[in-house]
Amino acid sequence: MAVTEALARDAQYVIYRAFRLLRKIRPGDTLELDEQAQALQVLQDMMREWDLGDVSLHKIENIRLVLAASTGQYNLGQFNINVRDVVAAEFYYTPGGSNSFSLIPITFDAYRQMPNKDSDGTPSQYMFSKSKSSMTPHEAGTGVNPDDYQFYIWPRPSAALVANGAVLELAVKKPYAVPTLLTDPLDCPQAWYNALTYRLAAELFEEYGGNDIRQKAWAMWDDVLSSDRPDTIEFIMDWSNP
């Protein structure tokens, strides 16, 4: 039996509205389960394509990294999040964060060419490896999960700093989640709801026909892409680190 539309901005809400825009259903009508499942798959594919194209939709999260003495490599997979990039790294070297400064980002090549990566001291630079690899730039793998991104700091924190409670606070880019269930909330900026719904309707039009709203859908899509929203949208120019 068909289920009714949830009164929330979840995946099902967007799917129902997309079908109404196509004039395939009226307010109060229900969709068959197979139609909802197919539309959800289209929505998932569409959102995943963002990461493969020239648009990166993300939000900024802060995570705190507890440091270990004489350890310069950290596995960000421990936070169970898909980290696209590290925006900033703030080093606190006394308990309570009364003393702090920002670390300077360096490239993979610059880190690889450092003569002594095993020196201890006060960290001043960091490198974020976008390669999902357990291999460090200068030695064999260390047995970490090969699907986790790696974060490197130099010099490695000394035992004295760690004993004093030193921590790193990272601002990271976390991609918005793709819904897996019809009841999953739509994880994207408020300004994207209408554009996303029209874009989904345009995709479904190719299979279901109905009211052709493709021209308006692409106009709305272009409008949100052209909006200057550095907190949510990033146009990728990927000079990727390995």
ROZAZA-656699 format. One line per field, with one value per residue (C-alpha): residue number from 1; residue in three letters; x, y, z. Coordinates in steps of 0.5 Angstrom, whole numbers. Example, Ala and Ser with C-alpha at 12.3 -4.5 7.8 and 13.67 -1.06 7.14 Angstrom:
residues 2
resi: 1, 2
resn: ALA, SER
px: 25, 27
py: -9, -2
pz: 16, 14
//
This chain:
residues 242
resi: 1, 2, 3, 4, 5, 6, 7, 8, 9, 10, 11, 12, 13, 14, 15, 16, 17, 18, 19, 20, 21, 22, 23, 24, 25, 26, 27, 28, 29, 30, 31, 32, 33, 34, 35, 36, 37, 38, 39, 40, 41, 42, 43, 44, 45, 46, 47, 48, 49, 50, 51, 52, 53, 54, 55, 56, 57, 58, 59, 60, 61, 62, 63, 64, 65, 66, 67, 68, 69, 70, 71, 72, 73, 74, 75, 76, 77, 78, 79, 80, 81, 82, 83, 84, 85, 86, 87, 88, 89, 90, 91, 92, 93, 94, 95, 96, 97, 98, 99, 100, 101, 102, 103, 104, 105, 106, 107, 108, 109, 110, 111, 112, 113, 114, 115, 116, 117, 118, 119, 120, 121, 122, 123, 124, 125, 126, 127, 128, 129, 130, 131, 132, 133, 134, 135, 136, 137, 138, 139, 140, 141, 142, 143, 144, 145, 146, 147, 148, 149, 150, 151, 152, 153, 154, 155, 156, 157, 158, 159, 160, 161, 162, 163, 164, 165, 166, 167, 168, 169, 170, 171, 172, 173, 174, 175, 176, 177, 178, 179, 180, 181, 182, 183, 184, 185, 186, 187, 188, 189, 190, 191, 192, 193, 194, 195, 196, 197, 198, 199, 200, 201, 202, 203, 204, 205, 206, 207, 208, 209, 210, 211, 212, 213, 214, 215, 216, 217, 218, 219, 220, 221, 222, 223, 224, 225, 226, 227, 228, 229, 230, 231, 232, 233, 234, 235, 236, 237, 238, 239, 240, 241, 242
resn: MET, ALA, VAL, THR, GLU, ALA, LEU, ALA, ARG, ASP, ALA, GLN, TYR, VAL, ILE, TYR, ARG, ALA, PHE, ARG, LEU, LEU, ARG, LYS, ILE, ARG, PRO, GLY, ASP, THR, LEU, GLU, LEU, ASP, GLU, GLN, ALA, GLN, ALA, LEU, GLN, VAL, LEU, GLN, ASP, MET, MET, ARG, GLU, TRP, ASP, LEU, GLY, ASP, VAL, SER, LEU, HIS, LYS, ILE, GLU, ASN, ILE, ARG, LEU, VAL, LEU, ALA, ALA, SER, THR, GLY, GLN, TYR, ASN, LEU, GLY, GLN, PHE, ASN, ILE, ASN, VAL, ARG, ASP, VAL, VAL, ALA, ALA, GLU, PHE, TYR, TYR, THR, PRO, GLY, GLY, SER, ASN, SER, PHE, SER, LEU, ILE, PRO, ILE, THR, PHE, ASP, ALA, TYR, ARG, GLN, MET, PRO, ASN, LYS, ASP, SER, ASP, GLY, THR, PRO, SER, GLN, TYR, MET, PHE, SER, LYS, SER, LYS, SER, SER, MET, THR, PRO, HIS, GLU, ALA, GLY, THR, GLY, VAL, ASN, PRO, ASP, ASP, TYR, GLN, PHE, TYR, ILE, TRP, PRO, ARG, PRO, SER, ALA, ALA, LEU, VAL, ALA, ASN, GLY, ALA, VAL, LEU, GLU, LEU, ALA, VAL, LYS, LYS, PRO, TYR, ALA, VAL, PRO, THR, LEU, LEU, THR, ASP, PRO, LEU, ASP, CYS, PRO, GLN, ALA, TRP, TYR, ASN, ALA, LEU, THR, TYR, ARG, LEU, ALA, ALA, GLU, LEU, PHE, GLU, GLU, TYR, GLY, GLY, ASN, ASP, ILE, ARG, GLN, LYS, ALA, TRP, ALA, MET, TRP, ASP, ASP, VAL, LEU, SER, SER, ASP, ARG, PRO, ASP, THR, ILE, GLU, PHE, ILE, MET, ASP, TRP, SER, ASN, PRO
px: 0, 3, 5, 3, 7, 11, 10, 17, 23, 26, 27, 20, 18, 22, 20, 13, 13, 17, 12, 7, 11, 10, 3, 3, 0, -5, -4, -6, -5, 0, 6, 7, 13, 16, 16, 18, 24, 26, 26, 30, 35, 35, 36, 42, 45, 44, 47, 53, 55, 56, 62, 64, 63, 65, 61, 63, 57, 60, 59, 64, 65, 70, 74, 79, 85, 88, 96, 100, 108, 113, 107, 106, 101, 94, 88, 82, 77, 77, 72, 67, 66, 68, 73, 74, 79, 82, 80, 85, 89, 89, 94, 93, 99, 96, 90, 84, 87, 89, 95, 94, 96, 95, 99, 101, 99, 104, 104, 105, 111, 114, 113, 116, 122, 123, 130, 127, 120, 122, 124, 120, 118, 112, 108, 108, 106, 101, 99, 93, 93, 87, 90, 86, 92, 96, 102, 106, 110, 117, 116, 112, 104, 103, 97, 91, 85, 87, 80, 81, 85, 91, 93, 101, 104, 111, 115, 112, 109, 114, 112, 113, 107, 103, 104, 101, 95, 96, 91, 89, 83, 81, 76, 74, 69, 64, 60, 53, 50, 46, 39, 39, 32, 25, 25, 32, 32, 35, 42, 43, 42, 35, 37, 37, 31, 27, 32, 34, 26, 26, 32, 30, 23, 27, 31, 24, 21, 26, 22, 15, 14, 8, 9, 16, 19, 26, 28, 26, 29, 36, 35, 34, 40, 44, 42, 44, 51, 52, 50, 56, 56, 63, 60, 57, 59, 66, 68, 73, 80, 83, 91, 90, 95, 97
py: 0, 7, 11, 18, 24, 27, 34, 35, 37, 30, 26, 24, 31, 33, 27, 29, 36, 34, 30, 35, 40, 35, 35, 27, 28, 33, 35, 29, 24, 18, 15, 8, 5, 3, 10, 13, 8, 10, 18, 17, 13, 19, 24, 20, 20, 27, 29, 25, 28, 34, 31, 29, 35, 42, 44, 42, 43, 42, 45, 47, 43, 44, 38, 37, 33, 30, 30, 24, 26, 25, 23, 27, 23, 23, 19, 23, 17, 17, 22, 18, 23, 24, 30, 34, 39, 42, 49, 51, 48, 52, 50, 50, 49, 50, 47, 51, 54, 61, 61, 59, 60, 58, 53, 54, 49, 46, 42, 35, 36, 41, 36, 30, 34, 36, 33, 31, 29, 26, 32, 34, 41, 46, 44, 50, 47, 42, 38, 34, 28, 28, 21, 15, 11, 8, 10, 16, 21, 18, 11, 4, 4, 4, 0, 5, 4, 6, 9, 15, 21, 23, 29, 31, 36, 39, 39, 33, 35, 34, 30, 37, 40, 34, 33, 40, 39, 41, 40, 42, 44, 43, 47, 42, 41, 36, 34, 34, 27, 24, 21, 14, 13, 17, 19, 22, 30, 34, 36, 42, 49, 53, 57, 50, 47, 50, 49, 42, 40, 43, 40, 33, 34, 36, 29, 25, 29, 25, 18, 20, 26, 31, 39, 41, 45, 44, 51, 54, 48, 50, 57, 56, 52, 57, 62, 58, 56, 64, 66, 68, 63, 62, 58, 53, 53, 52, 51, 47, 48, 42, 42, 36, 33, 26
pz: 0, -2, 4, 5, 5, 11, 13, 14, 9, 8, 2, 1, 2, -4, -8, -7, -9, -15, -18, -16, -20, -26, -25, -24, -17, -14, -6, -2, -7, -5, -9, -10, -6, -13, -15, -9, -9, -16, -15, -8, -13, -17, -12, -9, -16, -17, -10, -11, -17, -14, -11, -18, -22, -20, -14, -7, -2, 5, 12, 17, 23, 29, 31, 37, 36, 42, 41, 43, 44, 39, 34, 27, 24, 26, 23, 22, 21, 28, 28, 23, 18, 11, 11, 5, 7, 13, 13, 19, 25, 31, 36, 44, 48, 55, 58, 57, 51, 54, 49, 42, 35, 28, 24, 17, 12, 7, 1, 0, -4, 2, 7, 3, 2, 10, 12, 19, 20, 27, 30, 36, 39, 38, 32, 27, 20, 18, 12, 10, 5, 1, -1, 2, 4, 10, 7, 10, 5, 8, 10, 10, 12, 19, 19, 19, 16, 8, 7, 12, 11, 14, 18, 19, 23, 24, 28, 32, 39, 45, 51, 55, 51, 51, 59, 59, 55, 48, 43, 36, 34, 26, 22, 17, 11, 12, 6, 6, 7, 2, 4, 5, 7, 5, 12, 12, 13, 7, 9, 5, 6, 6, 0, -4, -2, -8, -13, -11, -12, -19, -21, -18, -22, -29, -28, -27, -33, -37, -35, -33, -37, -35, -34, -37, -32, -34, -37, -30, -26, -30, -29, -21, -21, -24, -19, -13, -16, -18, -11, -7, -1, 1, 8, 4, -4, -6, -14, -14, -18, -15, -16, -11, -7, -8
//
